[in-house]
Amino acid sequence: MQLHDIWFVLIAVLWIGYFFLEGFDFGIGVLTKLLARNRVEKRVLINTIGPVWDGNEVWLLTAGGATFAAFPEWYATLFSGFYLPLLLILVCLIVRGVAFEYRAKRPEERWQTNWEHAIFWTSLIPAVMWGVAFGNIVRGVEIDAHKEYVGSFFDLLNPYAILGGLVTLTLFTFHGAVFASLKTVGDIRVRARKAALGLGLVTAVLALGFLLWTQADKGDGKSLIAMVVAVLALLGAIVAIKAGREGWSFALSGVTIAAAVAMLFLTLFPNVMPSSLNEEWSLTVTNASSSPYTLRIMTWCAVIATSVVLLYQGWTYWVFRKRIGTQHIADAAH
């Protein structure tokens, strides 16, 4: 295995880490409207991810930076061709971070309500758009002989990609509901478990259709194994949440995300962005990669930096591991 192959695998791992971690806090953001019955319960849900949401986004920055350095042609074509959807995601992430920080700065009802709306929409939109983006990457887009995207924004809104967006939305919301049931106590925990059960069943139907479509169109034996793992893990997560085993359910929903993303990357390899116009114009791990010297330097940097990030995030989750409920919200006691 050459260095560009290793970096393709490492970038896949970074995206798995991002969707696993950011997935549940996108889900929590969506659930602030679907699950919480009042402002105190919204605060409970937001507080479950309060110490970790910004750390989760580090994985996105790392994945983007690694793509830029290891596969500059892939980065250039992806970010120029998908400019509008990626800009929309970026704006949502900026507004979402501001909403978390500014929501409680003033006591007025209208002020807090507006920021709560922002949290909901800036969680829902990226959850959909990431599925649309990756659906198009796997399906193939209109790349010409100069490695440039020549399609339009509306070409990205095809049935396969839209189904991918619905899958990521429901899967992340299910993942978030399981996380909420794992991190809360009282009535909100019970309702989170019920919500997770319903969301899990909807997710299973959509995900099975999307993964079967992917396997039929692009798959091989390795991707089939990843698909089976993803489906079995999702079913196991649903069974576990029904039995009240939130920890097992959360772990299995994480395995579902990891296996599903792995399947998408397995169907891509050795391409990084297939061309729907001509297979010979596709971007591959070979023609889109940096020089071997650059990849060697990056490998040493990645070993050090990734270890630090994993240690720091592991410590953060350990420190903030306890459950919370409405009784822990100061205003609720008065």
C-alpha positions as semicolon CSV with decimal commas, in nm:
position;residue;x (nm);y (nm);z (nm)
1;M;0,000;0,000;0,000
2;Q;0,141;0,336;-0,104
3;L;0,126;0,660;0,093
4;H;-0,161;0,805;-0,111
5;D;-0,364;0,491;-0,038
6;I;-0,289;0,525;0,333
7;W;-0,400;0,889;0,328
8;F;-0,723;0,794;0,155
9;V;-0,789;0,557;0,446
10;L;-0,691;0,823;0,702
11;I;-0,928;1,077;0,547
12;A;-1,206;0,816;0,560
13;V;-1,128;0,765;0,930
14;L;-1,144;1,141;0,992
15;W;-1,487;1,160;0,827
16;I;-1,605;0,863;1,032
17;G;-1,490;1,039;1,349
18;Y;-1,661;1,362;1,243
19;F;-1,995;1,202;1,159
20;F;-1,988;0,988;1,473
21;L;-1,927;1,288;1,702
22;E;-2,092;1,574;1,518
23;G;-2,376;1,342;1,421
24;F;-2,520;1,319;1,769
25;D;-2,488;1,691;1,839
26;F;-2,663;1,768;1,508
27;G;-2,928;1,527;1,634
28;I;-2,952;1,707;1,967
29;G;-2,996;2,037;1,784
30;V;-3,287;1,895;1,583
31;L;-3,439;1,741;1,896
32;T;-3,453;2,077;2,075
33;K;-3,776;2,131;1,880
34;L;-3,895;1,773;1,840
35;L;-3,834;1,645;2,193
36;A;-3,811;1,934;2,440
37;R;-4,146;2,056;2,577
38;N;-4,027;2,380;2,736
39;R;-3,726;2,608;2,765
40;V;-3,581;2,420;3,062
41;E;-3,579;2,092;2,868
42;K;-3,416;2,269;2,574
43;R;-3,143;2,382;2,810
44;V;-3,099;2,025;2,931
45;L;-3,053;1,900;2,576
46;I;-2,815;2,181;2,483
47;N;-2,615;2,123;2,801
48;T;-2,560;1,756;2,709
49;I;-2,339;1,873;2,420
50;G;-2,231;2,208;2,565
51;P;-1,879;2,097;2,667
52;V;-1,810;1,893;2,351
53;W;-1,978;2,036;2,041
54;D;-1,689;2,265;1,946
55;G;-1,435;1,987;1,996
56;N;-1,639;1,764;1,766
57;E;-1,596;2,015;1,484
58;V;-1,219;1,976;1,504
59;W;-1,263;1,653;1,307
60;L;-1,417;1,845;1,017
61;L;-1,131;2,097;1,013
62;T;-0,881;1,812;1,021
63;A;-1,056;1,622;0,742
64;G;-1,066;1,934;0,526
65;G;-0,704;2,021;0,598
66;A;-0,589;1,665;0,530
67;T;-0,774;1,662;0,198
68;F;-0,617;1,995;0,100
69;A;-0,266;1,876;0,181
70;A;-0,284;1,512;0,067
71;F;-0,514;1,546;-0,236
72;P;-0,507;1,910;-0,356
73;E;-0,679;1,829;-0,687
74;W;-0,964;1,658;-0,500
75;Y;-0,994;1,953;-0,263
76;A;-0,994;2,208;-0,547
77;T;-1,257;2,027;-0,755
78;L;-1,475;1,945;-0,454
79;F;-1,481;2,293;-0,306
80;S;-1,526;2,470;-0,639
81;G;-1,792;2,233;-0,769
82;F;-1,981;2,203;-0,439
83;Y;-1,929;2,568;-0,351
84;L;-2,291;2,658;-0,269
85;P;-2,380;2,355;-0,053
86;L;-2,048;2,370;0,132
87;L;-2,086;2,744;0,185
88;L;-2,434;2,680;0,324
89;I;-2,292;2,422;0,564
90;L;-2,015;2,663;0,670
91;V;-2,260;2,947;0,736
92;C;-2,479;2,710;0,939
93;L;-2,184;2,597;1,150
94;I;-2,084;2,958;1,218
95;V;-2,437;3,066;1,314
96;R;-2,482;2,749;1,520
97;G;-2,174;2,821;1,727
98;V;-2,287;3,180;1,784
99;A;-2,635;3,055;1,883
100;F;-2,493;2,823;2,149
101;E;-2,284;3,102;2,297
102;Y;-2,530;3,394;2,272
103;R;-2,862;3,224;2,350
104;A;-2,837;3,280;2,726
105;K;-2,672;3,624;2,713
106;R;-3,004;3,805;2,750
107;P;-3,320;3,703;2,941
108;E;-3,579;3,825;2,687
109;E;-3,809;3,553;2,552
110;R;-3,781;3,667;2,191
111;W;-3,401;3,675;2,205
112;Q;-3,374;3,319;2,333
113;T;-3,646;3,188;2,100
114;N;-3,471;3,327;1,793
115;W;-3,144;3,162;1,888
116;E;-3,326;2,834;1,957
117;H;-3,472;2,850;1,605
118;A;-3,119;2,907;1,477
119;I;-2,988;2,602;1,664
120;F;-3,261;2,384;1,513
121;W;-3,219;2,494;1,151
122;T;-2,839;2,510;1,159
123;S;-2,835;2,152;1,288
124;L;-3,094;2,019;1,043
125;I;-2,954;2,178;0,725
126;P;-2,595;2,045;0,757
127;A;-2,730;1,703;0,857
128;V;-2,911;1,690;0,521
129;M;-2,643;1,859;0,312
130;W;-2,362;1,626;0,418
131;G;-2,565;1,331;0,291
132;V;-2,635;1,512;-0,035
133;A;-2,267;1,598;-0,078
134;F;-2,137;1,247;-0,014
135;G;-2,415;1,097;-0,225
136;N;-2,292;1,301;-0,520
137;I;-1,927;1,217;-0,456
138;V;-2,007;0,845;-0,466
139;R;-2,251;0,869;-0,759
140;G;-2,014;1,075;-0,970
141;V;-2,041;1,433;-1,092
142;E;-1,975;1,618;-1,417
143;I;-1,595;1,656;-1,418
144;D;-1,428;1,745;-1,747
145;A;-1,084;1,662;-1,883
146;H;-0,934;1,958;-1,693
147;K;-1,051;1,813;-1,358
148;E;-1,310;2,087;-1,321
149;Y;-1,675;2,049;-1,221
150;V;-1,893;2,170;-1,508
151;G;-2,237;2,091;-1,368
152;S;-2,476;2,321;-1,180
153;F;-2,604;2,333;-0,824
154;F;-2,931;2,171;-0,929
155;D;-2,745;1,874;-1,080
156;L;-2,648;1,789;-0,723
157;L;-3,015;1,755;-0,624
158;N;-3,069;1,414;-0,782
159;P;-3,281;1,133;-0,627
160;Y;-2,983;0,931;-0,501
161;A;-2,820;1,229;-0,329
162;I;-3,151;1,348;-0,180
163;L;-3,209;1,000;-0,038
164;G;-2,857;1,020;0,109
165;G;-2,950;1,350;0,272
166;L;-3,263;1,199;0,429
167;V;-3,056;0,908;0,558
168;T;-2,798;1,130;0,728
169;L;-3,073;1,348;0,876
170;T;-3,265;1,057;1,028
171;L;-2,951;0,866;1,129
172;F;-2,797;1,167;1,305
173;T;-3,127;1,247;1,477
174;F;-3,158;0,885;1,592
175;H;-2,796;0,897;1,711
176;G;-2,876;1,220;1,899
177;A;-3,190;1,074;2,060
178;V;-2,989;0,777;2,186
179;F;-2,725;1,016;2,319
180;A;-2,996;1,222;2,491
181;S;-3,132;0,910;2,660
182;L;-2,777;0,823;2,768
183;K;-2,702;1,166;2,913
184;T;-3,030;1,269;3,080
185;V;-3,251;1,163;3,370
186;G;-3,621;1,184;3,436
187;D;-3,909;1,224;3,194
188;I;-3,696;1,363;2,912
189;R;-3,486;1,045;2,919
190;V;-3,798;0,830;2,880
191;R;-3,924;1,040;2,589
192;A;-3,580;1,036;2,426
193;R;-3,585;0,656;2,429
194;K;-3,931;0,650;2,271
195;A;-3,826;0,903;2,010
196;A;-3,511;0,701;1,935
197;L;-3,717;0,388;1,877
198;G;-3,941;0,559;1,621
199;L;-3,651;0,738;1,453
200;G;-3,455;0,413;1,438
201;L;-3,730;0,237;1,245
202;V;-3,758;0,522;0,993
203;T;-3,380;0,533;0,959
204;A;-3,362;0,157;0,901
205;V;-3,602;0,178;0,605
206;L;-3,428;0,477;0,442
207;A;-3,075;0,350;0,512
208;L;-3,148;0,004;0,376
209;G;-3,277;0,155;0,051
210;F;-2,978;0,388;0,016
211;L;-2,718;0,123;0,096
212;L;-2,875;-0,133;-0,137
213;W;-2,882;0,129;-0,415
214;T;-2,515;0,207;-0,351
215;Q;-2,418;-0,159;-0,346
216;A;-2,607;-0,238;-0,666
217;D;-2,454;0,057;-0,852
218;K;-2,097;0,076;-0,721
219;G;-2,037;-0,204;-0,473
220;D;-1,813;-0,508;-0,448
221;G;-1,747;-0,777;-0,187
222;K;-1,578;-0,543;0,062
223;S;-1,854;-0,283;0,046
224;L;-2,112;-0,560;0,086
225;I;-1,950;-0,663;0,416
226;A;-1,956;-0,301;0,536
227;M;-2,322;-0,271;0,436
228;V;-2,417;-0,585;0,629
229;V;-2,231;-0,456;0,936
230;A;-2,410;-0,119;0,911
231;V;-2,755;-0,276;0,880
232;L;-2,701;-0,529;1,161
233;A;-2,557;-0,260;1,390
234;L;-2,855;-0,032;1,326
235;L;-3,100;-0,311;1,402
236;G;-2,901;-0,393;1,714
237;A;-2,913;-0,027;1,823
238;I;-3,293;-0,028;1,785
239;V;-3,327;-0,349;1,987
240;A;-3,092;-0,215;2,255
241;I;-3,280;0,115;2,298
242;K;-3,609;-0,074;2,320
243;A;-3,455;-0,282;2,602
244;G;-3,334;0,033;2,780
245;R;-2,965;-0,034;2,713
246;E;-2,869;0,317;2,608
247;G;-2,493;0,258;2,622
248;W;-2,509;-0,042;2,388
249;S;-2,749;0,141;2,159
250;F;-2,520;0,444;2,134
251;A;-2,218;0,224;2,060
252;L;-2,409;0,034;1,791
253;S;-2,545;0,351;1,630
254;G;-2,185;0,469;1,616
255;V;-2,085;0,142;1,447
256;T;-2,368;0,202;1,198
257;I;-2,226;0,542;1,105
258;A;-1,871;0,406;1,084
259;A;-1,968;0,111;0,865
260;A;-2,190;0,319;0,636
261;V;-1,919;0,582;0,578
262;A;-1,662;0,305;0,528
263;M;-1,890;0,151;0,265
264;L;-1,907;0,480;0,075
265;F;-1,528;0,514;0,072
266;L;-1,487;0,150;-0,030
267;T;-1,715;0,206;-0,329
268;L;-1,508;0,513;-0,421
269;F;-1,158;0,363;-0,412
270;P;-0,936;0,410;-0,610
271;N;-1,137;0,714;-0,721
272;V;-1,184;1,015;-0,497
273;M;-1,433;1,190;-0,729
274;P;-1,566;0,987;-1,021
275;S;-1,657;1,170;-1,340
276;S;-2,001;1,097;-1,479
277;L;-1,890;1,228;-1,819
278;N;-1,593;1,001;-1,879
279;E;-1,431;0,749;-1,643
280;E;-1,087;0,854;-1,765
281;W;-1,152;1,206;-1,632
282;S;-1,217;1,083;-1,277
283;L;-0,998;1,203;-0,992
284;T;-0,813;0,912;-0,831
285;V;-0,581;0,863;-0,537
286;T;-0,297;0,872;-0,789
287;N;-0,369;1,172;-1,010
288;A;-0,513;1,389;-0,730
289;S;-0,248;1,334;-0,464
290;S;0,045;1,543;-0,343
291;S;0,407;1,441;-0,384
292;P;0,543;1,146;-0,182
293;Y;0,764;1,385;0,019
294;T;0,462;1,594;0,124
295;L;0,272;1,281;0,224
296;R;0,567;1,157;0,435
297;I;0,587;1,487;0,626
298;M;0,209;1,484;0,676
299;T;0,218;1,130;0,812
300;W;0,451;1,224;1,097
301;C;0,245;1,535;1,176
302;A;-0,075;1,332;1,174
303;V;0,060;1,075;1,419
304;I;0,144;1,347;1,673
305;A;-0,158;1,574;1,623
306;T;-0,418;1,297;1,613
307;S;-0,287;1,148;1,936
308;V;-0,319;1,484;2,112
309;V;-0,675;1,536;1,984
310;L;-0,784;1,188;2,091
311;L;-0,637;1,230;2,438
312;Y;-0,793;1,572;2,487
313;Q;-1,136;1,470;2,363
314;G;-1,130;1,148;2,563
315;W;-1,052;1,350;2,877
316;T;-1,332;1,597;2,800
317;Y;-1,593;1,324;2,762
318;W;-1,473;1,159;3,083
319;V;-1,496;1,481;3,285
320;F;-1,849;1,557;3,158
321;R;-1,975;1,198;3,168
322;K;-2,257;1,242;3,424
323;R;-2,628;1,259;3,338
324;I;-2,823;1,582;3,376
325;G;-3,191;1,666;3,416
326;T;-3,425;1,960;3,469
327;Q;-3,336;1,964;3,840
328;H;-2,980;2,060;3,744
329;I;-3,093;2,375;3,565
330;A;-3,066;2,665;3,811
331;D;-3,375;2,857;3,692
332;A;-3,592;2,547;3,723
333;A;-3,549;2,544;4,099
334;H;-3,726;2,881;4,142
